[in-house]
């Protein structure tokens, strides 16, 4: 039985075959390589007792629902800002949408009258509800997301092209307790001036929230973090990977943004933040959509086990196909038993 050692734990992989399955020896190091079949992975953790299976996606969703029903209204002044939706066929808009939502969140937090939901908590909820890939939260999902993160209000928005030269940045405010949505506020600008549109949007959001800014707060918000569009897009890719639980990839993108614009202090701060998560063993790669992330020590060992396939960064290597006679079509269940000392 192959075993992988992690920090203060041992991890053993045991195959339980539903049908006879022949596996090439190189496949053992990465139990997540698809072998011309449907491969189901179950994670079991033992804390001095028998292993307990990790929940299926449906169970995770049920747990989120139970948590949602048990929560009361969010604290007054608490605002959540999930990633914005990117509309249109231009793939550049996706990282841009993630970047702009994060900058809106940062600017809203500059007011002493607004408490912004922690990014870590928001990311956990989005991953649990399988919304982290696109980050898309709309009027249908906003009330539920808002309750799960204990927000009084949720700002959800979008980025979309108006014409060949203009982008529209729009946002709406959802009242979580009342399940109502405000009229949209928006701002328009060319891509090169999109951060000016972000600032205009933030000031309109403050008006909609009924918040009056001090001169110092207004001056702080007006400062643009970067004028380098390449750095802004790299920053957005970093935010997207952060929400997906890929902290290594996020740190790499934030580092790239800081290299493209050494004055982009927010990118450098985010890079240091996500690297500190890894150093503390709190990075939570999501190997199975819908399953709550593992804690740091376990995720580190699982990540090493999956390194050839590397589900965290979505980089795969060539594996046998269904036409390869070495790997006949079969189904297998792989059980990973994690035992803590």
C-alpha positions as a Markdown table, in Angstrom:
| # | Residue | x | y | z |
|---|---|---|---|---|
| 1 | Unk | 0.0 | 0.0 | 0.0 |
| 2 | Unk | 1.7 | 3.3 | -1.0 |
| 3 | Unk | 1.8 | 6.0 | 1.6 |
| 4 | Unk | 2.6 | 9.7 | 1.5 |
| 5 | Unk | 3.9 | 11.4 | 4.6 |
| 6 | Unk | 2.7 | 15.0 | 5.3 |
| 7 | Unk | 3.4 | 17.3 | 8.2 |
| 8 | Unk | 2.5 | 15.4 | 11.4 |
| 9 | Unk | 0.3 | 12.9 | 9.6 |
| 10 | Unk | 0.4 | 9.8 | 7.5 |
| 11 | Unk | -1.7 | 9.2 | 4.4 |
| 12 | Unk | -2.4 | 5.8 | 3.0 |
| 13 | Unk | -4.1 | 5.0 | -0.3 |
| 14 | Unk | -6.2 | 1.9 | -0.6 |
| 15 | Unk | -7.8 | 0.8 | -3.8 |
| 16 | Unk | -11.3 | -0.9 | -3.6 |
| 17 | Unk | -12.2 | -2.1 | -7.1 |
| 18 | Unk | -15.7 | -2.4 | -8.3 |
| 19 | Unk | -14.3 | -4.4 | -11.2 |
| 20 | Unk | -10.9 | -5.9 | -11.9 |
| 21 | Unk | -8.6 | -3.0 | -12.8 |
| 22 | Unk | -5.0 | -3.1 | -14.1 |
| 23 | Unk | -3.0 | 0.0 | -13.2 |
| 24 | Unk | 0.4 | 1.0 | -14.5 |
| 25 | Unk | 2.8 | 1.4 | -11.5 |
| 26 | Unk | 3.4 | 5.1 | -12.4 |
| 27 | Unk | -0.3 | 5.7 | -11.9 |
| 28 | Unk | -0.1 | 5.0 | -8.2 |
| 29 | Unk | 1.7 | 8.2 | -7.3 |
| 30 | Unk | -1.2 | 10.2 | -8.7 |
| 31 | Unk | -4.4 | 8.5 | -7.7 |
| 32 | Unk | -6.4 | 11.1 | -9.5 |
| 33 | Unk | -5.2 | 10.3 | -13.0 |
| 34 | Unk | -8.2 | 9.3 | -15.1 |
| 35 | Unk | -7.7 | 5.7 | -16.3 |
| 36 | Unk | -10.1 | 5.5 | -19.2 |
| 37 | Unk | -12.8 | 5.3 | -16.7 |
| 38 | Unk | -14.9 | 7.2 | -14.2 |
| 39 | Unk | -12.7 | 7.7 | -11.1 |
| 40 | Unk | -14.4 | 8.6 | -7.8 |
| 41 | Unk | -12.3 | 9.9 | -5.0 |
| 42 | Unk | -13.4 | 9.8 | -1.4 |
| 43 | Unk | -11.4 | 11.5 | 1.3 |
| 44 | Unk | -11.6 | 10.0 | 4.8 |
| 45 | Unk | -10.1 | 11.5 | 7.9 |
| 46 | Unk | -9.4 | 9.7 | 11.1 |
| 47 | Unk | -8.7 | 11.5 | 14.4 |
| 48 | Unk | -7.9 | 8.7 | 16.6 |
| 49 | Unk | -10.9 | 6.7 | 15.4 |
| 50 | Unk | -12.4 | 5.0 | 12.3 |
| 51 | Unk | -12.3 | 6.9 | 9.0 |
| 52 | Unk | -15.3 | 9.1 | 8.2 |
| 53 | Unk | -16.1 | 9.7 | 4.5 |
| 54 | Unk | -16.0 | 13.3 | 3.2 |
| 55 | Unk | -19.4 | 14.4 | 2.2 |
| 56 | Unk | -20.6 | 14.3 | -1.4 |
| 57 | Unk | -21.3 | 17.6 | -3.1 |
| 58 | Unk | -25.0 | 17.3 | -2.2 |
| 59 | Unk | -24.2 | 16.8 | 1.5 |
| 60 | Unk | -21.9 | 19.9 | 1.4 |
| 61 | Unk | -24.8 | 21.8 | -0.1 |
| 62 | Unk | -27.2 | 20.5 | 2.6 |
| 63 | Unk | -24.7 | 21.6 | 5.2 |
| 64 | Unk | -24.6 | 25.1 | 3.7 |
| 65 | Unk | -28.4 | 25.2 | 3.7 |
| 66 | Unk | -28.6 | 24.2 | 7.3 |
| 67 | Unk | -26.0 | 26.9 | 8.2 |
| 68 | Unk | -28.0 | 29.4 | 6.2 |
| 69 | Unk | -31.2 | 28.6 | 8.0 |
| 70 | Unk | -29.6 | 28.9 | 11.4 |
| 71 | Unk | -28.1 | 32.3 | 10.7 |
| 72 | Unk | -29.9 | 35.5 | 11.6 |
| 73 | Unk | -29.6 | 38.8 | 9.7 |
| 74 | Unk | -26.2 | 40.2 | 9.1 |
| 75 | Unk | -24.7 | 42.9 | 11.3 |
| 76 | Unk | -25.8 | 46.4 | 10.3 |
| 77 | Unk | -23.4 | 47.9 | 7.8 |
| 78 | Unk | -21.9 | 44.6 | 6.7 |
| 79 | Unk | -21.5 | 44.3 | 3.0 |
| 80 | Unk | -20.3 | 41.4 | 0.8 |
| 81 | Unk | -18.8 | 41.9 | -2.6 |
| 82 | Unk | -18.5 | 38.6 | -4.6 |
| 83 | Unk | -16.7 | 38.6 | -7.9 |
| 84 | Unk | -18.5 | 40.3 | -10.8 |
| 85 | Unk | -19.9 | 38.5 | -13.8 |
| 86 | Unk | -18.2 | 38.9 | -17.1 |
| 87 | Unk | -20.6 | 39.1 | -20.0 |
| 88 | Unk | -19.7 | 38.7 | -23.6 |
| 89 | Unk | -17.3 | 36.5 | -25.6 |
| 90 | Unk | -14.1 | 38.4 | -24.8 |
| 91 | Unk | -12.1 | 36.2 | -22.4 |
| 92 | Unk | -10.2 | 39.2 | -21.1 |
| 93 | Unk | -13.3 | 40.3 | -19.3 |
| 94 | Unk | -13.2 | 37.4 | -16.8 |
| 95 | Unk | -10.0 | 38.4 | -14.9 |
| 96 | Unk | -11.1 | 42.1 | -15.3 |
| 97 | Unk | -14.4 | 41.3 | -13.6 |
| 98 | Unk | -12.6 | 39.6 | -10.7 |
| 99 | Unk | -10.1 | 42.5 | -10.4 |
| 100 | Unk | -12.8 | 45.2 | -10.4 |
| 101 | Unk | -14.9 | 43.5 | -7.8 |
| 102 | Unk | -11.9 | 43.1 | -5.5 |
| 103 | Unk | -11.1 | 46.8 | -5.9 |
| 104 | Unk | -14.7 | 47.8 | -5.2 |
| 105 | Unk | -14.5 | 45.8 | -2.1 |
| 106 | Unk | -11.3 | 47.4 | -1.0 |
| 107 | Unk | -12.6 | 50.9 | -1.7 |
| 108 | Unk | -15.9 | 50.2 | 0.2 |
| 109 | Unk | -13.8 | 49.1 | 3.2 |
| 110 | Unk | -12.1 | 52.5 | 3.3 |
| 111 | Unk | -15.2 | 54.0 | 4.9 |
| 112 | Unk | -15.5 | 53.6 | 8.7 |
| 113 | Unk | -19.3 | 53.1 | 8.3 |
| 114 | Unk | -19.0 | 50.0 | 6.1 |
| 115 | Unk | -17.8 | 46.6 | 7.2 |
| 116 | Unk | -16.8 | 44.4 | 4.3 |
| 117 | Unk | -17.1 | 40.6 | 4.6 |
| 118 | Unk | -13.8 | 38.8 | 4.8 |
| 119 | Unk | -12.5 | 37.5 | 1.5 |
| 120 | Unk | -11.6 | 34.1 | 3.0 |
| 121 | Unk | -15.2 | 33.6 | 4.3 |
| 122 | Unk | -16.7 | 34.7 | 1.0 |
| 123 | Unk | -14.4 | 32.4 | -1.0 |
| 124 | Unk | -15.3 | 29.4 | 1.2 |
| 125 | Unk | -19.0 | 29.9 | 0.6 |
| 126 | Unk | -18.6 | 30.4 | -3.1 |
| 127 | Unk | -16.5 | 27.2 | -3.3 |
| 128 | Unk | -19.1 | 25.3 | -1.2 |
| 129 | Unk | -21.9 | 26.4 | -3.6 |
| 130 | Unk | -19.8 | 25.7 | -6.7 |
| 131 | Unk | -19.8 | 29.4 | -7.7 |
| 132 | Unk | -16.0 | 30.0 | -7.4 |
| 133 | Unk | -15.1 | 29.1 | -11.0 |
| 134 | Unk | -17.0 | 32.0 | -12.5 |
| 135 | Unk | -17.7 | 33.9 | -9.3 |
| 136 | Unk | -21.1 | 34.6 | -10.6 |
| 137 | Unk | -23.6 | 35.8 | -8.1 |
| 138 | Unk | -26.9 | 37.3 | -9.4 |
| 139 | Unk | -30.2 | 38.3 | -8.0 |
| 140 | Unk | -31.3 | 34.7 | -7.7 |
| 141 | Unk | -28.3 | 33.5 | -5.6 |
| 142 | Unk | -27.4 | 36.8 | -3.8 |
| 143 | Unk | -29.8 | 36.4 | -0.8 |
| 144 | Unk | -28.5 | 33.0 | 0.0 |
| 145 | Unk | -24.8 | 33.9 | -0.4 |
| 146 | Unk | -25.5 | 37.0 | 1.7 |
| 147 | Unk | -27.0 | 34.9 | 4.6 |
| 148 | Unk | -24.2 | 32.4 | 4.5 |
| 149 | Unk | -21.6 | 35.2 | 4.9 |
| 150 | Unk | -23.7 | 37.1 | 7.5 |
| 151 | Unk | -23.9 | 40.2 | 5.3 |
| 152 | Unk | -26.7 | 42.8 | 5.6 |
| 153 | Unk | -26.2 | 43.7 | 1.9 |
| 154 | Unk | -24.5 | 42.1 | -1.1 |
| 155 | Unk | -23.1 | 44.1 | -4.0 |
| 156 | Unk | -23.1 | 42.1 | -7.1 |
| 157 | Unk | -22.2 | 43.4 | -10.5 |
| 158 | Unk | -21.0 | 42.7 | -14.0 |
| 159 | Unk | -18.6 | 43.9 | -16.7 |
| 160 | Unk | -19.8 | 43.9 | -20.3 |
| 161 | Unk | -18.9 | 45.6 | -23.6 |
| 162 | Unk | -21.1 | 48.4 | -24.8 |
| 163 | Unk | -19.3 | 48.7 | -28.2 |
| 164 | Unk | -15.9 | 48.1 | -29.6 |
| 165 | Unk | -14.3 | 50.8 | -27.4 |
| 166 | Unk | -16.5 | 51.0 | -24.3 |
| 167 | Unk | -17.1 | 48.8 | -21.3 |
| 168 | Unk | -20.0 | 49.1 | -18.9 |
| 169 | Unk | -19.4 | 48.4 | -15.2 |
| 170 | Unk | -22.6 | 47.9 | -13.4 |
| 171 | Unk | -23.7 | 46.9 | -9.9 |
| 172 | Unk | -26.8 | 46.3 | -7.8 |
| 173 | Unk | -27.2 | 46.1 | -4.0 |
| 174 | Unk | -29.2 | 43.2 | -2.6 |
| 175 | Unk | -30.9 | 43.5 | 0.8 |
| 176 | Unk | -30.3 | 40.1 | 2.2 |
| 177 | Unk | -33.0 | 40.1 | 4.9 |
| 178 | Unk | -35.7 | 41.5 | 2.6 |
| 179 | Unk | -34.5 | 39.6 | -0.5 |
| 180 | Unk | -34.9 | 42.8 | -2.5 |
| 181 | Unk | -32.5 | 44.3 | -5.1 |
| 182 | Unk | -31.9 | 48.0 | -5.8 |
| 183 | Unk | -31.8 | 49.6 | -9.1 |
| 184 | Unk | -28.6 | 49.2 | -11.0 |
| 185 | Unk | -25.8 | 51.8 | -10.8 |
| 186 | Unk | -23.2 | 51.9 | -13.5 |
| 187 | Unk | -20.3 | 53.6 | -15.1 |
| 188 | Unk | -18.8 | 53.4 | -18.6 |
| 189 | Unk | -15.3 | 53.9 | -19.9 |
| 190 | Unk | -12.8 | 52.5 | -22.4 |
| 191 | Unk | -10.6 | 49.7 | -21.1 |
| 192 | Unk | -7.7 | 52.0 | -20.6 |
| 193 | Unk | -9.8 | 54.1 | -18.2 |
| 194 | Unk | -11.7 | 51.3 | -16.6 |
| 195 | Unk | -10.4 | 52.2 | -13.1 |
| 196 | Unk | -11.9 | 55.7 | -13.4 |
| 197 | Unk | -15.2 | 53.9 | -14.0 |
| 198 | Unk | -14.6 | 51.7 | -10.9 |
| 199 | Unk | -14.1 | 54.9 | -8.8 |
| 200 | Unk | -17.3 | 56.4 | -10.2 |
| 201 | Unk | -19.2 | 53.2 | -9.4 |
| 202 | Unk | -17.9 | 53.1 | -5.9 |
| 203 | Unk | -19.0 | 56.6 | -5.1 |
| 204 | Unk | -22.5 | 55.8 | -6.5 |
| 205 | Unk | -22.6 | 52.7 | -4.3 |
| 206 | Unk | -21.8 | 54.8 | -1.2 |
| 207 | Unk | -24.7 | 57.1 | -2.1 |
| 208 | Unk | -27.0 | 54.1 | -2.5 |
| 209 | Unk | -25.8 | 52.8 | 0.9 |
| 210 | Unk | -26.5 | 56.1 | 2.5 |
| 211 | Unk | -22.9 | 56.6 | 3.5 |
| 212 | Unk | -21.3 | 60.0 | 3.7 |
| 213 | Unk | -17.5 | 60.0 | 3.2 |
| 214 | Unk | -15.1 | 62.2 | 5.0 |
| 215 | Unk | -12.6 | 64.2 | 2.9 |
| 216 | Unk | -9.8 | 61.8 | 3.9 |
| 217 | Unk | -11.8 | 58.7 | 2.9 |
| 218 | Unk | -12.8 | 60.3 | -0.4 |
| 219 | Unk | -9.2 | 61.1 | -1.2 |
| 220 | Unk | -8.1 | 57.6 | -0.3 |
| 221 | Unk | -10.7 | 56.1 | -2.6 |
| 222 | Unk | -9.8 | 58.4 | -5.5 |
| 223 | Unk | -6.2 | 57.2 | -5.7 |
| 224 | Unk | -5.9 | 54.6 | -8.6 |
| 225 | Unk | -3.8 | 51.5 | -7.6 |
| 226 | Unk | -2.4 | 51.1 | -11.1 |
| 227 | Unk | -2.6 | 52.4 | -14.7 |
| 228 | Unk | -1.1 | 49.3 | -16.2 |
| 229 | Unk | -3.9 | 47.1 | -17.8 |
| 230 | Unk | -1.6 | 44.1 | -18.0 |
| 231 | Unk | -0.9 | 44.3 | -14.3 |
| 232 | Unk | -4.6 | 44.8 | -13.6 |
| 233 | Unk | -5.5 | 41.6 | -15.6 |
| 234 | Unk | -2.8 | 39.6 | -13.8 |
| 235 | Unk | -4.2 | 40.9 | -10.5 |
| 236 | Unk | -7.6 | 39.7 | -11.6 |
| 237 | Unk | -6.3 | 36.2 | -12.5 |
| 238 | Unk | -4.8 | 36.1 | -9.0 |
| 239 | Unk | -8.1 | 37.0 | -7.4 |
| 240 | Unk | -9.9 | 34.4 | -9.5 |
| 241 | Unk | -7.4 | 31.7 | -8.4 |
| 242 | Unk | -7.7 | 32.8 | -4.8 |
| 243 | Unk | -11.5 | 32.2 | -4.9 |
| 244 | Unk | -10.9 | 28.8 | -6.5 |
| 245 | Unk | -8.6 | 27.9 | -3.6 |
| 246 | Unk | -5.5 | 27.8 | -5.8 |
| 247 | Unk | -3.2 | 30.0 | -3.5 |
| 248 | Unk | 0.0 | 29.0 | -5.3 |
| 249 | Unk | -1.4 | 30.1 | -8.6 |
| 250 | Unk | -2.8 | 33.3 | -7.0 |
| 251 | Unk | 0.6 | 34.2 | -5.5 |
| 252 | Unk | 2.2 | 33.7 | -8.9 |
| 253 | Unk | -0.3 | 36.0 | -10.6 |
| 254 | Unk | -0.1 | 38.7 | -7.9 |
| 255 | Unk | 3.7 | 38.6 | -8.3 |
| 256 | Unk | 3.4 | 39.0 | -12.0 |
| 257 | Unk | 1.1 | 42.0 | -11.5 |
| 258 | Unk | 3.6 | 43.6 | -9.1 |
| 259 | Unk | 6.5 | 43.0 | -11.6 |
| 260 | Unk | 4.5 | 44.7 | -14.4 |
| 261 | Unk | 3.8 | 47.7 | -12.2 |
| 262 | Unk | 6.2 | 47.9 | -9.2 |
| 263 | Unk | 3.9 | 50.7 | -7.8 |
| 264 | Unk | 0.9 | 48.3 | -7.6 |
| 265 | Unk | 1.0 | 48.0 | -3.8 |
| 266 | Unk | -2.3 | 46.1 | -3.6 |
| 267 | Unk | -0.9 | 43.3 | -5.8 |
| 268 | Unk | 2.2 | 43.0 | -3.6 |
| 269 | Unk | 0.0 | 43.0 | -0.5 |
| 270 | Unk | -2.2 | 40.2 | -1.9 |
| 271 | Unk | 0.9 | 38.2 | -2.9 |
| 272 | Unk | 2.2 | 38.4 | 0.7 |
| 273 | Unk | -1.2 | 37.5 | 2.1 |
| 274 | Unk | -1.7 | 34.3 | 0.0 |
| 275 | Unk | 1.9 | 33.2 | 0.6 |
| 276 | Unk | 1.4 | 33.6 | 4.3 |
| 277 | Unk | -1.6 | 31.3 | 4.0 |
| 278 | Unk | 0.6 | 28.6 | 2.5 |
| 279 | Unk | 3.3 | 29.2 | 5.2 |
| 280 | Unk | 0.7 | 28.7 | 7.9 |
| 281 | Unk | -0.6 | 25.5 | 6.3 |
| 282 | Unk | -4.0 | 27.0 | 5.6 |
| 283 | Unk | -4.2 | 26.8 | 1.9 |
| 284 | Unk | -7.2 | 24.8 | 0.8 |
| 285 | Unk | -7.0 | 23.4 | -2.7 |
| 286 | Unk | -10.3 | 22.2 | -3.9 |
| 287 | Unk | -9.9 | 18.8 | -5.5 |
| 288 | Unk | -13.6 | 17.9 | -5.7 |
| 289 | Unk | -16.2 | 20.6 | -6.5 |
| 290 | Unk | -18.8 | 20.9 | -3.8 |
| 291 | Unk | -16.7 | 19.3 | -1.0 |
| 292 | Unk | -15.6 | 21.7 | 1.8 |
| 293 | Unk | -11.8 | 22.3 | 1.5 |
| 294 | Unk | -9.5 | 20.3 | 3.7 |
| 295 | Unk | -7.4 | 21.8 | 6.5 |
| 296 | Unk | -3.8 | 22.8 | 5.7 |
| 297 | Unk | -1.9 | 19.7 | 6.9 |
| 298 | Unk | -4.2 | 17.4 | 5.0 |
| 299 | Unk | -4.4 | 19.5 | 1.9 |
| 300 | Unk | -0.6 | 19.7 | 1.7 |
| 301 | Unk | -0.3 | 15.9 | 1.7 |
| 302 | Unk | -3.1 | 15.4 | -0.8 |
| 303 | Unk | -1.6 | 18.1 | -3.0 |
| 304 | Unk | 1.7 | 16.2 | -3.0 |
| 305 | Unk | -0.1 | 13.0 | -3.9 |
| 306 | Unk | -1.8 | 14.7 | -6.8 |
| 307 | Unk | 1.2 | 16.6 | -8.0 |
| 308 | Unk | 1.6 | 14.8 | -11.4 |
| 309 | Unk | -1.9 | 15.7 | -12.3 |
| 310 | Unk | -2.0 | 18.8 | -10.1 |
| 311 | Unk | -5.7 | 19.4 | -9.8 |
| 312 | Unk | -4.9 | 22.6 | -7.9 |
| 313 | Unk | -3.4 | 24.4 | -10.9 |
| 314 | Unk | -5.4 | 22.3 | -13.5 |
| 315 | Unk | -2.1 | 21.2 | -15.2 |
| 316 | Unk | -2.4 | 17.7 | -16.4 |
| 317 | Unk | 0.0 | 15.3 | -18.1 |
| 318 | Unk | -0.6 | 12.7 | -20.8 |
| 319 | Unk | -2.4 | 9.6 | -19.6 |
| 320 | Unk | -3.6 | 6.5 | -21.4 |
| 321 | Unk | -6.8 | 6.8 | -23.4 |
| 322 | Unk | -9.7 | 4.4 | -23.6 |
| 323 | Unk | -8.0 | 2.9 | -26.7 |
| 324 | Unk | -5.0 | 1.8 | -24.6 |
| 325 | Unk | -5.4 | -1.9 | -23.8 |
| 326 | Unk | -3.3 | -1.5 | -20.7 |
| 327 | Unk | -6.2 | 0.3 | -19.1 |
| 328 | Unk | -9.5 | -1.4 | -19.9 |
| 329 | Unk | -12.7 | 0.5 | -19.2 |
| 330 | Unk | -13.5 | 0.1 | -15.5 |
| 331 | Unk | -14.7 | 1.9 | -12.6 |
| 332 | Unk | -12.8 | 2.2 | -9.4 |
| 333 | Unk | -13.2 | 3.9 | -6.0 |
| 334 | Unk | -10.0 | 5.1 | -4.3 |
| 335 | Unk | -10.1 | 5.6 | -0.6 |
| 336 | Unk | -7.7 | 7.9 | 1.0 |
| 337 | Unk | -7.3 | 7.3 | 4.7 |
| 338 | Unk | -5.7 | 10.1 | 6.7 |
| 339 | Unk | -4.6 | 9.3 | 10.2 |
| 340 | Unk | -3.5 | 11.9 | 12.6 |
| 341 | Unk | -1.0 | 11.0 | 15.4 |
